[in-house]
Amino acid sequence: MTNPKEIAFTSPAPRRLVCSRCGTEFGCDLSGNCWCAEESAKLPMPVKGEDCLCRECLRKAAAEAAQA
């Protein structure tokens, strides 16, 4: 039987993603502490043909959506 005290719980390494607009590689932390959760710029996701965006593209897309 496994001793529960011996099991080490570690946070998984951030996922490496590529921005679907500009191709910039960035990390995504699935623990809910991802940088995008801290952004005031919010967009409905996913948009057809797009997955996660890097910080700069997210801000640009939010500004474009606000102007429309």
mmCIF file of the N, C-alpha and C atoms, coordinates in Angstrom:
data_MODEL
# 
_entry.id   MODEL 
# 
loop_
_atom_site.group_PDB 
_atom_site.id 
_atom_site.type_symbol 
_atom_site.label_atom_id 
_atom_site.label_alt_id 
_atom_site.label_comp_id 
_atom_site.label_asym_id 
_atom_site.label_entity_id 
_atom_site.label_seq_id 
_atom_site.pdbx_PDB_ins_code 
_atom_site.Cartn_x 
_atom_site.Cartn_y 
_atom_site.Cartn_z 
_atom_site.occupancy 
_atom_site.B_iso_or_equiv 
_atom_site.pdbx_formal_charge 
_atom_site.auth_seq_id 
_atom_site.auth_comp_id 
_atom_site.auth_asym_id 
_atom_site.auth_atom_id 
_atom_site.pdbx_PDB_model_num 
ATOM 1   N N  . MET A 1 1  ? 0.843   -1.172 0.000   1.00 0.00 ? 1  MET A N  1 
ATOM 2   C CA . MET A 1 1  ? 0.000   0.000  0.000   1.00 0.00 ? 1  MET A CA 1 
ATOM 3   C C  . MET A 1 1  ? 0.893   1.241  0.000   1.00 0.00 ? 1  MET A C  1 
ATOM 4   N N  . THR A 1 2  ? 0.474   2.244  -0.720  1.00 0.00 ? 2  THR A N  1 
ATOM 5   C CA . THR A 1 2  ? 1.237   3.474  -0.820  1.00 0.00 ? 2  THR A CA 1 
ATOM 6   C C  . THR A 1 2  ? 1.002   4.344  0.403   1.00 0.00 ? 2  THR A C  1 
ATOM 7   N N  . ASN A 1 3  ? 2.055   4.885  0.926   1.00 0.00 ? 3  ASN A N  1 
ATOM 8   C CA . ASN A 1 3  ? 1.950   5.792  2.058   1.00 0.00 ? 3  ASN A CA 1 
ATOM 9   C C  . ASN A 1 3  ? 1.642   7.188  1.515   1.00 0.00 ? 3  ASN A C  1 
ATOM 10  N N  . PRO A 1 4  ? 0.455   7.766  1.853   1.00 0.00 ? 4  PRO A N  1 
ATOM 11  C CA . PRO A 1 4  ? 0.090   9.069  1.302   1.00 0.00 ? 4  PRO A CA 1 
ATOM 12  C C  . PRO A 1 4  ? 1.083   10.172 1.642   1.00 0.00 ? 4  PRO A C  1 
ATOM 13  N N  . LYS A 1 5  ? 1.819   10.029 2.727   1.00 0.00 ? 5  LYS A N  1 
ATOM 14  C CA . LYS A 1 5  ? 2.795   11.045 3.087   1.00 0.00 ? 5  LYS A CA 1 
ATOM 15  C C  . LYS A 1 5  ? 3.982   11.058 2.140   1.00 0.00 ? 5  LYS A C  1 
ATOM 16  N N  . GLU A 1 6  ? 4.154   9.972  1.389   1.00 0.00 ? 6  GLU A N  1 
ATOM 17  C CA . GLU A 1 6  ? 5.276   9.882  0.466   1.00 0.00 ? 6  GLU A CA 1 
ATOM 18  C C  . GLU A 1 6  ? 4.941   10.463 -0.908  1.00 0.00 ? 6  GLU A C  1 
ATOM 19  N N  . ILE A 1 7  ? 3.673   10.736 -1.148  1.00 0.00 ? 7  ILE A N  1 
ATOM 20  C CA . ILE A 1 7  ? 3.273   11.259 -2.453  1.00 0.00 ? 7  ILE A CA 1 
ATOM 21  C C  . ILE A 1 7  ? 3.549   12.754 -2.483  1.00 0.00 ? 7  ILE A C  1 
ATOM 22  N N  . ALA A 1 8  ? 4.322   13.180 -3.442  1.00 0.00 ? 8  ALA A N  1 
ATOM 23  C CA . ALA A 1 8  ? 4.649   14.599 -3.568  1.00 0.00 ? 8  ALA A CA 1 
ATOM 24  C C  . ALA A 1 8  ? 3.687   15.236 -4.568  1.00 0.00 ? 8  ALA A C  1 
ATOM 25  N N  . PHE A 1 9  ? 3.041   16.289 -4.152  1.00 0.00 ? 9  PHE A N  1 
ATOM 26  C CA . PHE A 1 9  ? 2.147   17.022 -5.035  1.00 0.00 ? 9  PHE A CA 1 
ATOM 27  C C  . PHE A 1 9  ? 2.884   18.246 -5.553  1.00 0.00 ? 9  PHE A C  1 
ATOM 28  N N  . THR A 1 10 ? 3.092   18.273 -6.846  1.00 0.00 ? 10 THR A N  1 
ATOM 29  C CA . THR A 1 10 ? 3.766   19.404 -7.452  1.00 0.00 ? 10 THR A CA 1 
ATOM 30  C C  . THR A 1 10 ? 2.875   19.994 -8.526  1.00 0.00 ? 10 THR A C  1 
ATOM 31  N N  . SER A 1 11 ? 3.036   21.263 -8.753  1.00 0.00 ? 11 SER A N  1 
ATOM 32  C CA . SER A 1 11 ? 2.282   21.925 -9.816  1.00 0.00 ? 11 SER A CA 1 
ATOM 33  C C  . SER A 1 11 ? 2.828   21.472 -11.151 1.00 0.00 ? 11 SER A C  1 
ATOM 34  N N  . PRO A 1 12 ? 1.946   21.213 -12.099 1.00 0.00 ? 12 PRO A N  1 
ATOM 35  C CA . PRO A 1 12 ? 2.439   20.840 -13.423 1.00 0.00 ? 12 PRO A CA 1 
ATOM 36  C C  . PRO A 1 12 ? 3.152   22.027 -14.067 1.00 0.00 ? 12 PRO A C  1 
ATOM 37  N N  . ALA A 1 13 ? 4.097   21.725 -14.916 1.00 0.00 ? 13 ALA A N  1 
ATOM 38  C CA . ALA A 1 13 ? 4.801   22.780 -15.636 1.00 0.00 ? 13 ALA A CA 1 
ATOM 39  C C  . ALA A 1 13 ? 3.815   23.502 -16.552 1.00 0.00 ? 13 ALA A C  1 
ATOM 40  N N  . PRO A 1 14 ? 3.995   24.817 -16.736 1.00 0.00 ? 14 PRO A N  1 
ATOM 41  C CA . PRO A 1 14 ? 3.093   25.542 -17.633 1.00 0.00 ? 14 PRO A CA 1 
ATOM 42  C C  . PRO A 1 14 ? 3.116   24.946 -19.037 1.00 0.00 ? 14 PRO A C  1 
ATOM 43  N N  . ARG A 1 15 ? 1.947   24.928 -19.661 1.00 0.00 ? 15 ARG A N  1 
ATOM 44  C CA . ARG A 1 15 ? 1.870   24.486 -21.058 1.00 0.00 ? 15 ARG A CA 1 
ATOM 45  C C  . ARG A 1 15 ? 2.549   25.528 -21.921 1.00 0.00 ? 15 ARG A C  1 
ATOM 46  N N  . ARG A 1 16 ? 3.166   25.099 -22.986 1.00 0.00 ? 16 ARG A N  1 
ATOM 47  C CA . ARG A 1 16 ? 3.759   26.019 -23.948 1.00 0.00 ? 16 ARG A CA 1 
ATOM 48  C C  . ARG A 1 16 ? 2.789   26.120 -25.108 1.00 0.00 ? 16 ARG A C  1 
ATOM 49  N N  . LEU A 1 17 ? 2.317   27.321 -25.383 1.00 0.00 ? 17 LEU A N  1 
ATOM 50  C CA . LEU A 1 17 ? 1.374   27.570 -26.463 1.00 0.00 ? 17 LEU A CA 1 
ATOM 51  C C  . LEU A 1 17 ? 1.990   28.520 -27.466 1.00 0.00 ? 17 LEU A C  1 
ATOM 52  N N  . VAL A 1 18 ? 1.393   28.578 -28.640 1.00 0.00 ? 18 VAL A N  1 
ATOM 53  C CA . VAL A 1 18 ? 1.806   29.503 -29.679 1.00 0.00 ? 18 VAL A CA 1 
ATOM 54  C C  . VAL A 1 18 ? 0.606   30.367 -30.012 1.00 0.00 ? 18 VAL A C  1 
ATOM 55  N N  . CYS A 1 19 ? 0.803   31.689 -29.986 1.00 0.00 ? 19 CYS A N  1 
ATOM 56  C CA . CYS A 1 19 ? -0.272  32.627 -30.298 1.00 0.00 ? 19 CYS A CA 1 
ATOM 57  C C  . CYS A 1 19 ? -0.759  32.361 -31.713 1.00 0.00 ? 19 CYS A C  1 
ATOM 58  N N  . SER A 1 20 ? -2.082  32.227 -31.859 1.00 0.00 ? 20 SER A N  1 
ATOM 59  C CA . SER A 1 20 ? -2.632  31.909 -33.175 1.00 0.00 ? 20 SER A CA 1 
ATOM 60  C C  . SER A 1 20 ? -2.632  33.111 -34.111 1.00 0.00 ? 20 SER A C  1 
ATOM 61  N N  . ARG A 1 21 ? -2.309  34.302 -33.607 1.00 0.00 ? 21 ARG A N  1 
ATOM 62  C CA . ARG A 1 21 ? -2.227  35.482 -34.472 1.00 0.00 ? 21 ARG A CA 1 
ATOM 63  C C  . ARG A 1 21 ? -0.804  35.784 -34.912 1.00 0.00 ? 21 ARG A C  1 
ATOM 64  N N  . CYS A 1 22 ? 0.138   35.819 -33.967 1.00 0.00 ? 22 CYS A N  1 
ATOM 65  C CA . CYS A 1 22 ? 1.490   36.271 -34.318 1.00 0.00 ? 22 CYS A CA 1 
ATOM 66  C C  . CYS A 1 22 ? 2.553   35.184 -34.236 1.00 0.00 ? 22 CYS A C  1 
ATOM 67  N N  . GLY A 1 23 ? 2.223   34.043 -33.626 1.00 0.00 ? 23 GLY A N  1 
ATOM 68  C CA . GLY A 1 23 ? 3.179   32.947 -33.536 1.00 0.00 ? 23 GLY A CA 1 
ATOM 69  C C  . GLY A 1 23 ? 4.115   33.005 -32.346 1.00 0.00 ? 23 GLY A C  1 
ATOM 70  N N  . THR A 1 24 ? 3.934   33.992 -31.456 1.00 0.00 ? 24 THR A N  1 
ATOM 71  C CA . THR A 1 24 ? 4.765   34.088 -30.258 1.00 0.00 ? 24 THR A CA 1 
ATOM 72  C C  . THR A 1 24 ? 4.478   32.922 -29.328 1.00 0.00 ? 24 THR A C  1 
ATOM 73  N N  . GLU A 1 25 ? 5.530   32.305 -28.784 1.00 0.00 ? 25 GLU A N  1 
ATOM 74  C CA . GLU A 1 25 ? 5.361   31.219 -27.830 1.00 0.00 ? 25 GLU A CA 1 
ATOM 75  C C  . GLU A 1 25 ? 5.213   31.815 -26.436 1.00 0.00 ? 25 GLU A C  1 
ATOM 76  N N  . PHE A 1 26 ? 4.283   31.257 -25.653 1.00 0.00 ? 26 PHE A N  1 
ATOM 77  C CA . PHE A 1 26 ? 4.089   31.717 -24.284 1.00 0.00 ? 26 PHE A CA 1 
ATOM 78  C C  . PHE A 1 26 ? 3.608   30.570 -23.423 1.00 0.00 ? 26 PHE A C  1 
ATOM 79  N N  . GLY A 1 27 ? 3.631   30.757 -22.111 1.00 0.00 ? 27 GLY A N  1 
ATOM 80  C CA . GLY A 1 27 ? 3.230   29.714 -21.182 1.00 0.00 ? 27 GLY A CA 1 
ATOM 81  C C  . GLY A 1 27 ? 1.819   29.936 -20.671 1.00 0.00 ? 27 GLY A C  1 
ATOM 82  N N  . CYS A 1 28 ? 1.143   28.858 -20.339 1.00 0.00 ? 28 CYS A N  1 
ATOM 83  C CA . CYS A 1 28 ? -0.202  28.900 -19.777 1.00 0.00 ? 28 CYS A CA 1 
ATOM 84  C C  . CYS A 1 28 ? -0.223  27.982 -18.566 1.00 0.00 ? 28 CYS A C  1 
ATOM 85  N N  . ASP A 1 29 ? -0.565  28.540 -17.417 1.00 0.00 ? 29 ASP A N  1 
ATOM 86  C CA . ASP A 1 29 ? -0.609  27.787 -16.174 1.00 0.00 ? 29 ASP A CA 1 
ATOM 87  C C  . ASP A 1 29 ? -2.035  27.320 -15.927 1.00 0.00 ? 29 ASP A C  1 
ATOM 88  N N  . LEU A 1 30 ? -2.285  26.042 -15.974 1.00 0.00 ? 30 LEU A N  1 
ATOM 89  C CA . LEU A 1 30 ? -3.638  25.495 -15.844 1.00 0.00 ? 30 LEU A CA 1 
ATOM 90  C C  . LEU A 1 30 ? -4.176  25.542 -14.417 1.00 0.00 ? 30 LEU A C  1 
ATOM 91  N N  . SER A 1 31 ? -3.382  26.051 -13.469 1.00 0.00 ? 31 SER A N  1 
ATOM 92  C CA . SER A 1 31 ? -3.838  26.107 -12.085 1.00 0.00 ? 31 SER A CA 1 
ATOM 93  C C  . SER A 1 31 ? -4.832  27.229 -11.848 1.00 0.00 ? 31 SER A C  1 
ATOM 94  N N  . GLY A 1 32 ? -5.084  28.050 -12.851 1.00 0.00 ? 32 GLY A N  1 
ATOM 95  C CA . GLY A 1 32 ? -5.979  29.186 -12.693 1.00 0.00 ? 32 GLY A CA 1 
ATOM 96  C C  . GLY A 1 32 ? -5.230  30.468 -12.391 1.00 0.00 ? 32 GLY A C  1 
ATOM 97  N N  . ASN A 1 33 ? -3.907  30.382 -12.307 1.00 0.00 ? 33 ASN A N  1 
ATOM 98  C CA . ASN A 1 33 ? -3.088  31.561 -12.041 1.00 0.00 ? 33 ASN A CA 1 
ATOM 99  C C  . ASN A 1 33 ? -2.392  32.059 -13.301 1.00 0.00 ? 33 ASN A C  1 
ATOM 100 N N  . CYS A 1 34 ? -2.984  31.820 -14.439 1.00 0.00 ? 34 CYS A N  1 
ATOM 101 C CA . CYS A 1 34 ? -2.392  32.213 -15.710 1.00 0.00 ? 34 CYS A CA 1 
ATOM 102 C C  . CYS A 1 34 ? -2.419  33.737 -15.843 1.00 0.00 ? 34 CYS A C  1 
ATOM 103 N N  . TRP A 1 35 ? -1.471  34.293 -16.563 1.00 0.00 ? 35 TRP A N  1 
ATOM 104 C CA . TRP A 1 35 ? -1.410  35.734 -16.761 1.00 0.00 ? 35 TRP A CA 1 
ATOM 105 C C  . TRP A 1 35 ? -2.685  36.274 -17.377 1.00 0.00 ? 35 TRP A C  1 
ATOM 106 N N  . CYS A 1 36 ? -3.365  35.491 -18.213 1.00 0.00 ? 36 CYS A N  1 
ATOM 107 C CA . CYS A 1 36 ? -4.557  36.008 -18.897 1.00 0.00 ? 36 CYS A CA 1 
ATOM 108 C C  . CYS A 1 36 ? -5.705  36.250 -17.927 1.00 0.00 ? 36 CYS A C  1 
ATOM 109 N N  . ALA A 1 37 ? -5.717  35.560 -16.795 1.00 0.00 ? 37 ALA A N  1 
ATOM 110 C CA . ALA A 1 37 ? -6.752  35.792 -15.799 1.00 0.00 ? 37 ALA A CA 1 
ATOM 111 C C  . ALA A 1 37 ? -6.579  37.151 -15.137 1.00 0.00 ? 37 ALA A C  1 
ATOM 112 N N  . GLU A 1 38 ? -5.372  37.689 -15.170 1.00 0.00 ? 38 GLU A N  1 
ATOM 113 C CA . GLU A 1 38 ? -5.081  38.993 -14.582 1.00 0.00 ? 38 GLU A CA 1 
ATOM 114 C C  . GLU A 1 38 ? -5.379  40.144 -15.542 1.00 0.00 ? 38 GLU A C  1 
ATOM 115 N N  . GLU A 1 39 ? -5.588  39.833 -16.816 1.00 0.00 ? 39 GLU A N  1 
ATOM 116 C CA . GLU A 1 39 ? -5.826  40.865 -17.827 1.00 0.00 ? 39 GLU A CA 1 
ATOM 117 C C  . GLU A 1 39 ? -7.225  41.445 -17.699 1.00 0.00 ? 39 GLU A C  1 
ATOM 118 N N  . SER A 1 40 ? -7.331  42.746 -17.905 1.00 0.00 ? 40 SER A N  1 
ATOM 119 C CA . SER A 1 40 ? -8.653  43.370 -17.934 1.00 0.00 ? 40 SER A CA 1 
ATOM 120 C C  . SER A 1 40 ? -9.283  43.194 -19.312 1.00 0.00 ? 40 SER A C  1 
ATOM 121 N N  . ALA A 1 41 ? -8.462  42.911 -20.318 1.00 0.00 ? 41 ALA A N  1 
ATOM 122 C CA . ALA A 1 41 ? -8.952  42.685 -21.681 1.00 0.00 ? 41 ALA A CA 1 
ATOM 123 C C  . ALA A 1 41 ? -9.565  41.295 -21.766 1.00 0.00 ? 41 ALA A C  1 
ATOM 124 N N  . LYS A 1 42 ? -10.843 41.228 -22.056 1.00 0.00 ? 42 LYS A N  1 
ATOM 125 C CA . LYS A 1 42 ? -11.530 39.941 -22.153 1.00 0.00 ? 42 LYS A CA 1 
ATOM 126 C C  . LYS A 1 42 ? -12.177 39.829 -23.524 1.00 0.00 ? 42 LYS A C  1 
ATOM 127 N N  . LEU A 1 43 ? -12.124 38.649 -24.087 1.00 0.00 ? 43 LEU A N  1 
ATOM 128 C CA . LEU A 1 43 ? -12.746 38.363 -25.371 1.00 0.00 ? 43 LEU A CA 1 
ATOM 129 C C  . LEU A 1 43 ? -13.512 37.057 -25.261 1.00 0.00 ? 43 LEU A C  1 
ATOM 130 N N  . PRO A 1 44 ? -14.588 36.916 -26.022 1.00 0.00 ? 44 PRO A N  1 
ATOM 131 C CA . PRO A 1 44 ? -15.225 35.596 -26.067 1.00 0.00 ? 44 PRO A CA 1 
ATOM 132 C C  . PRO A 1 44 ? -14.270 34.626 -26.749 1.00 0.00 ? 44 PRO A C  1 
ATOM 133 N N  . MET A 1 45 ? -14.041 33.506 -26.133 1.00 0.00 ? 45 MET A N  1 
ATOM 134 C CA . MET A 1 45 ? -13.127 32.518 -26.699 1.00 0.00 ? 45 MET A CA 1 
ATOM 135 C C  . MET A 1 45 ? -13.828 31.186 -26.776 1.00 0.00 ? 45 MET A C  1 
ATOM 136 N N  . PRO A 1 46 ? -13.518 30.331 -27.645 1.00 0.00 ? 46 PRO A N  1 
ATOM 137 C CA . PRO A 1 46 ? -12.583 30.565 -28.737 1.00 0.00 ? 46 PRO A CA 1 
ATOM 138 C C  . PRO A 1 46 ? -13.281 31.226 -29.913 1.00 0.00 ? 46 PRO A C  1 
ATOM 139 N N  . VAL A 1 47 ? -12.525 31.948 -30.677 1.00 0.00 ? 47 VAL A N  1 
ATOM 140 C CA . VAL A 1 47 ? -12.981 32.533 -31.929 1.00 0.00 ? 47 VAL A CA 1 
ATOM 141 C C  . VAL A 1 47 ? -12.593 31.538 -33.010 1.00 0.00 ? 47 VAL A C  1 
ATOM 142 N N  . LYS A 1 48 ? -13.458 31.330 -33.973 1.00 0.00 ? 48 LYS A N  1 
ATOM 143 C CA . LYS A 1 48 ? -13.156 30.357 -35.024 1.00 0.00 ? 48 LYS A CA 1 
ATOM 144 C C  . LYS A 1 48 ? -11.790 30.643 -35.647 1.00 0.00 ? 48 LYS A C  1 
ATOM 145 N N  . GLY A 1 49 ? -10.944 29.641 -35.656 1.00 0.00 ? 49 GLY A N  1 
ATOM 146 C CA . GLY A 1 49 ? -9.611  29.758 -36.235 1.00 0.00 ? 49 GLY A CA 1 
ATOM 147 C C  . GLY A 1 49 ? -8.556  30.280 -35.268 1.00 0.00 ? 49 GLY A C  1 
ATOM 148 N N  . GLU A 1 50 ? -8.982  30.624 -34.037 1.00 0.00 ? 50 GLU A N  1 
ATOM 149 C CA . GLU A 1 50 ? -8.027  31.122 -33.056 1.00 0.00 ? 50 GLU A CA 1 
ATOM 150 C C  . GLU A 1 50 ? -8.137  30.326 -31.772 1.00 0.00 ? 50 GLU A C  1 
ATOM 151 N N  . ASP A 1 51 ? -7.010  30.142 -31.140 1.00 0.00 ? 51 ASP A N  1 
ATOM 152 C CA . ASP A 1 51 ? -6.976  29.526 -29.819 1.00 0.00 ? 51 ASP A CA 1 
ATOM 153 C C  . ASP A 1 51 ? -6.519  30.627 -28.876 1.00 0.00 ? 51 ASP A C  1 
ATOM 154 N N  . CYS A 1 52 ? -5.654  30.349 -27.962 1.00 0.00 ? 52 CYS A N  1 
ATOM 155 C CA . CYS A 1 52 ? -5.150  31.352 -27.031 1.00 0.00 ? 52 CYS A CA 1 
ATOM 156 C C  . CYS A 1 52 ? -4.280  32.373 -27.760 1.00 0.00 ? 52 CYS A C  1 
ATOM 157 N N  . LEU A 1 53 ? -4.333  33.599 -27.258 1.00 0.00 ? 53 LEU A N  1 
ATOM 158 C CA . LEU A 1 53 ? -3.524  34.678 -27.808 1.00 0.00 ? 53 LEU A CA 1 
ATOM 159 C C  . LEU A 1 53 ? -2.479  35.091 -26.774 1.00 0.00 ? 53 LEU A C  1 
ATOM 160 N N  . CYS A 1 54 ? -1.350  35.592 -27.266 1.00 0.00 ? 54 CYS A N  1 
ATOM 161 C CA . CYS A 1 54 ? -0.346  36.136 -26.364 1.00 0.00 ? 54 CYS A CA 1 
ATOM 162 C C  . CYS A 1 54 ? -0.894  37.433 -25.766 1.00 0.00 ? 54 CYS A C  1 
ATOM 163 N N  . ARG A 1 55 ? -0.221  37.945 -24.763 1.00 0.00 ? 55 ARG A N  1 
ATOM 164 C CA . ARG A 1 55 ? -0.690  39.145 -24.058 1.00 0.00 ? 55 ARG A CA 1 
ATOM 165 C C  . ARG A 1 55 ? -0.893  40.320 -25.012 1.00 0.00 ? 55 ARG A C  1 
ATOM 166 N N  . GLU A 1 56 ? 0.071   40.571 -25.884 1.00 0.00 ? 56 GLU A N  1 
ATOM 167 C CA . GLU A 1 56 ? -0.016  41.714 -26.807 1.00 0.00 ? 56 GLU A CA 1 
ATOM 168 C C  . GLU A 1 56 ? -1.187  41.556 -27.776 1.00 0.00 ? 56 GLU A C  1 
ATOM 169 N N  . CYS A 1 57 ? -1.357  40.380 -28.361 1.00 0.00 ? 57 CYS A N  1 
ATOM 170 C CA . CYS A 1 57 ? -2.448  40.165 -29.305 1.00 0.00 ? 57 CYS A CA 1 
ATOM 171 C C  . CYS A 1 57 ? -3.810  40.196 -28.612 1.00 0.00 ? 57 CYS A C  1 
ATOM 172 N N  . LEU A 1 58 ? -3.881  39.708 -27.380 1.00 0.00 ? 58 LEU A N  1 
ATOM 173 C CA . LEU A 1 58 ? -5.127  39.776 -26.620 1.00 0.00 ? 58 LEU A CA 1 
ATOM 174 C C  . LEU A 1 58 ? -5.525  41.224 -26.401 1.00 0.00 ? 58 LEU A C  1 
ATOM 175 N N  . ARG A 1 59 ? -4.568  42.063 -26.026 1.00 0.00 ? 59 ARG A N  1 
ATOM 176 C CA . ARG A 1 59 ? -4.854  43.481 -25.809 1.00 0.00 ? 59 ARG A CA 1 
ATOM 177 C C  . ARG A 1 59 ? -5.269  44.172 -27.102 1.00 0.00 ? 59 ARG A C  1 
ATOM 178 N N  . LYS A 1 60 ? -4.576  43.867 -28.220 1.00 0.00 ? 60 LYS A N  1 
ATOM 179 C CA . LYS A 1 60 ? -4.933  44.456 -29.512 1.00 0.00 ? 60 LYS A CA 1 
ATOM 180 C C  . LYS A 1 60 ? -6.336  44.022 -29.936 1.00 0.00 ? 60 LYS A C  1 
ATOM 181 N N  . ALA A 1 61 ? -6.642  42.739 -29.800 1.00 0.00 ? 61 ALA A N  1 
ATOM 182 C CA . ALA A 1 61 ? -7.952  42.232 -30.201 1.00 0.00 ? 61 ALA A CA 1 
ATOM 183 C C  . ALA A 1 61 ? -9.059  42.852 -29.344 1.00 0.00 ? 61 ALA A C  1 
ATOM 184 N N  . ALA A 1 62 ? -8.808  43.042 -28.059 1.00 0.00 ? 62 ALA A N  1 
ATOM 185 C CA . ALA A 1 62 ? -9.811  43.650 -27.166 1.00 0.00 ? 62 ALA A CA 1 
ATOM 186 C C  . ALA A 1 62 ? -10.036 45.104 -27.563 1.00 0.00 ? 62 ALA A C  1 
ATOM 187 N N  . ALA A 1 63 ? -8.979  45.827 -27.918 1.00 0.00 ? 63 ALA A N  1 
ATOM 188 C CA . ALA A 1 63 ? -9.112  47.216 -28.340 1.00 0.00 ? 63 ALA A CA 1 
ATOM 189 C C  . ALA A 1 63 ? -9.899  47.307 -29.644 1.00 0.00 ? 63 ALA A C  1 
ATOM 190 N N  . GLU A 1 64 ? -9.634  46.386 -30.576 1.00 0.00 ? 64 GLU A N  1 
ATOM 191 C CA . GLU A 1 64 ? -10.370 46.359 -31.845 1.00 0.00 ? 64 GLU A CA 1 
ATOM 192 C C  . GLU A 1 64 ? -11.850 46.053 -31.597 1.00 0.00 ? 64 GLU A C  1 
ATOM 193 N N  . ALA A 1 65 ? -12.145 45.121 -30.697 1.00 0.00 ? 65 ALA A N  1 
ATOM 194 C CA . ALA A 1 65 ? -13.531 44.760 -30.396 1.00 0.00 ? 65 ALA A CA 1 
ATOM 195 C C  . ALA A 1 65 ? -14.254 45.926 -29.731 1.00 0.00 ? 65 ALA A C  1 
ATOM 196 N N  . ALA A 1 66 ? -13.555 46.689 -28.894 1.00 0.00 ? 66 ALA A N  1 
ATOM 197 C CA . ALA A 1 66 ? -14.174 47.824 -28.211 1.00 0.00 ? 66 ALA A CA 1 
ATOM 198 C C  . ALA A 1 66 ? -14.510 48.942 -29.191 1.00 0.00 ? 66 ALA A C  1 
ATOM 199 N N  . GLN A 1 67 ? -13.720 49.072 -30.269 1.00 0.00 ? 67 GLN A N  1 
ATOM 200 C CA . GLN A 1 67 ? -13.969 50.112 -31.270 1.00 0.00 ? 67 GLN A CA 1 
ATOM 201 C C  . GLN A 1 67 ? -15.117 49.739 -32.197 1.00 0.00 ? 67 GLN A C  1 
ATOM 202 N N  . ALA A 1 68 ? -15.358 48.460 -32.341 1.00 0.00 ? 68 ALA A N  1 
ATOM 203 C CA . ALA A 1 68 ? -16.399 47.988 -33.284 1.00 0.00 ? 68 ALA A CA 1 
ATOM 204 C C  . ALA A 1 68 ? -17.798 48.153 -32.729 1.00 0.00 ? 68 ALA A C  1 
# 
